């Protein structure tokens, strides 16, 4: 059982090694870690040496824990590179239960814009302990873009899990505080750690964190009505084995030759175990995690527990003298002991929340920091909106953290099956022909017996998802609507558009229901369904969307990122980041910012052949669509290179009296022209005129 915490000394040692080695030490070693199977670099090293800070490094490492080849490769490599003596069982998934951020948001700077010196000071202080951290440094770190309470406290916990605690949805599920605030001061953070610590007397923050995670993910439900007692006098020889119990995260009874029939096999996952020595000395309280005895008795078997309380206390009355058995009246004795009152208070609180159906980790706006119930990702084509929905949906359902391939596999495993209600992520694409009857419910024709035509009431994907989410109300569900602005939203959602509002979800104070017109069912939308839409701003149907959804959705802009780490800076001397930036600056001047070219058009383009293919078959046709074949503007965007050829009237040998002498005729360069693979033609795009000097005549 203690192997579940092997990550604690491993991360602690890693932090100490980095703090001791310093900036150059981390920079040099971060570059040698086997981040990717193909040997390519990770985002942690792609922004230059100055931006390899320890918090970004640790958070990136924590994001690569889903299992399989990535985890084995990265963690083995880090152990070797940093010469760590702490051991990890890389095959044990349970040994990697700690905050695992999505791989898309692991850096503590935004595209290289951060404060590495501040992060290093905060990191070194965190390694030393909570008391060493300065309030101003803590608050300044929260000012960094894309950093809030959850992210900062999670990384501090990873740096030093002995003294810090993540203030996130998992900890929130314990019911000890109401929400995860976006910003807190260091004093308030310390108070929250103290509040959780008081509920787990004698336990370390990493022990409380594991219990919180297992509770919030429904992997462990405490049955406070099924309680056992065990004596630390394990071999009935008068010896107190509490230190072994505590360190090994386990209890046991009976030694060599012990013939007594202890009911050790009766204890199941989630049952409580009260630990005592003698008849009046309490030692602690644990909850069963795994029971080796459920096969057969063996002296080496153990009852593995998560400790909720490791305080010693004097019981107010004598207990039964038994090595292991049902607790009986011993429960009352422990309940009335001051050292154990906080534990039973926590268990009573969790029990009350479960019986009321409340789950702090699901659907609570304040708890879901950065995760609104309804959001739309919008921006020009090629900015990764649809790709982002995959990682965002995995983050929402709590399954993010793998590499690209790992996330893709997990996403497919979690896809919602409308026939049997399994899975948690549904995805639809709106278009002009999608209707209410497809999305919610409607009467649809079916082929009956002997080829006759019949009709049936058929529920749509959204109604099926709502029904599944209502039944499994402790899990989060996601509906991805790709190209949401291409459908007639008012027609597709109908009266349900009102129910989408956060305040009208089931469980809210203003919960609202409607009666569906076809089935007559009473219908409401639960608060554990998240909706993510994508919208292409270059599509002119965007204007139809604003009035219908603006109030009910959070809009998240996604614009081109020329500095994306997977955009090549040197293809036969061509800097694709400058290339993309130059084209987009000109498009913004000649048209508008909403029609710029997304960075995905140039992702993983690393040869002149691939660049030529992207320009001829993807980017150039997009420019033709943008400018309605206004070739002069297309030519201006391309820096007047050879991709657009120009011929005068005289060149065409036409009647000069019929056409203006100054008129020019533009043509696209033939696809087989070798100039498509001429590096000089691409450099002309960004080495030519500035936007203000463009000539489109």
Buried (B, 14 or more C-beta within 10 A) or exposed (E): BEBBBBBBBBBBBBBBBBBEBEBEBBBEBBBEBBBBEEEEEBBBBBBEBEBBBBBBBBBBBBBBBBBBEBBEBBBEBBBEBBEBEBEBEBEEEBBBBBBBBBBBBBBBBEBEEBBBEBBBBBBBBBBBEBEEBEEEBBBBBBEBEEBBBBBBBBBBBBBBBEBBBBBBBBBBBBBBBEBBBEEBBBEEBBEBBEBBBEBBBBBBBBBBBBBBBBBBBEEBBBBBEBBBBBBBBBBBEEEBBBEBBBEBBBBBBBEEEBEEEBEBBBBEBBBBBBBBBBBBBBBBBBBBBBBBBBEEBEEEBBBBBBBBBBBEBEBEEEBBEBBBBBBBEBBBBBBEBEBBBBBBEBBEBBBEBBEEEBBBBBBBBEBBBBBBBBBBBBBBBBBBBBBBBBBBBBBBBBBBBBBBEBBBEBBEEBEBEBEEBEBBBBBBBBEEEBBBBBBBBBEEEEEEEEEEEEEEBBBBBBBBBBBBBBEBBBBBBBBBBBBBBBBBBBEBBBBBBEBBBBEBBBBBEEBBEBEBEBBEBEBBBBBBBBBBBBBBBBBEBBEBBEEBBEEBBEBBEBBBBBBBBBBBEEBEEBBBBBBBBBBBBBBBBBBEBBBBBBBBBBBEBBEBEBBBBBBBEBBBEBBBEBBEEBBBBBBBBBBBBBBBBBEEBEEEEEEEEEEEEEEBBBEBBEEEBEBBBBEEBBBBBBEBEEBEEBEBE
